[in-house]
Amino acid sequence: MNSQGKFSLGVLVGLAVGATVAYFADREKRTRFVEDFNSTADKVKDSVVEGYYEAKQRYQKYRRKLKGATEDLVEEMGEKYDEALDDLQ
């Protein structure tokens, strides 16, 4: 990056920092920002918690299905094993 590019970047960063400081210098805007931020954080937290419980329910549902299918398979294999033993005798 040449010196002109560095200078331009410095000016842009300075403008952004200055605008931020000026915005938050107003107590009402600062308070509103904090309230909005907290509200957004609460919504995100609620969404994450809801997603967790939905995922947990899906996991339990598929776990029960898989357990049932496994038990059926084990039972069928046991029957086939018994049939095979009977055929050998």
C-alpha positions in Angstrom: 0.0 0.0 0.0 1.5 3.4 -1.0 1.5 6.4 1.3 -1.6 7.9 -0.4 -3.5 4.8 0.3 -2.4 4.7 3.9 -3.3 8.4 4.3 -6.8 7.7 2.8 -7.3 4.7 5.1 -6.3 6.8 8.1 -8.7 9.6 7.1 -11.5 7.0 6.8 -10.8 5.4 10.1 -10.5 8.8 11.8 -13.9 9.8 10.3 -15.5 6.6 11.5 -14.1 7.0 15.0 -15.1 10.7 15.1 -18.6 9.9 14.0 -18.9 7.1 16.6 -17.7 9.4 19.4 -20.0 12.2 18.3 -23.0 9.7 18.2 -22.3 8.3 21.6 -21.7 11.8 23.1 -25.5 12.2 23.1 -26.8 10.5 26.2 -30.2 9.7 24.7 -28.6 8.0 21.7 -26.2 6.1 23.9 -29.1 4.9 26.1 -31.2 3.9 23.1 -28.2 2.0 21.6 -27.7 0.1 24.8 -31.4 -0.8 25.0 -31.5 -1.9 21.4 -28.3 -3.9 21.9 -29.7 -5.6 25.0 -33.0 -6.3 23.2 -31.2 -7.9 20.3 -29.0 -9.9 22.6 -32.1 -11.2 24.4 -33.7 -12.2 21.1 -30.6 -14.0 20.0 -30.4 -15.8 23.3 -34.1 -16.8 23.1 -33.5 -18.0 19.5 -30.5 -20.1 20.6 -32.4 -21.7 23.5 -35.4 -22.4 21.2 -33.1 -24.0 18.6 -31.4 -26.1 21.3 -34.7 -27.5 22.5 -35.9 -28.2 18.9 -32.7 -30.0 18.2 -33.0 -32.0 21.4 -36.5 -33.1 20.5 -35.4 -34.1 17.0 -32.5 -36.1 18.5 -34.8 -37.9 20.9 -37.3 -38.7 18.2 -34.7 -40.2 15.9 -33.0 -41.9 18.7 -36.3 -43.7 19.6 -36.8 -44.6 15.9 -33.2 -46.0 15.7 -33.6 -47.9 18.9 -36.8 -49.5 17.7 -35.3 -50.4 14.4 -32.2 -51.9 16.1 -34.4 -53.9 18.5 -36.3 -55.2 15.5 -33.1 -56.1 13.7 -31.7 -57.9 16.7 -34.9 -59.9 17.1 -34.9 -60.8 13.4 -31.3 -61.9 13.6 -32.0 -64.0 16.6 -34.9 -65.7 14.8 -32.6 -66.3 11.7 -29.9 -67.7 14.0 -32.4 -70.1 15.7 -33.7 -71.2 12.2 -30.1 -71.8 11.1 -29.5 -73.9 14.2 -32.6 -75.9 13.6 -31.6 -76.6 10.0 -28.2 -77.9 11.2 -29.8 -80.4 13.5 
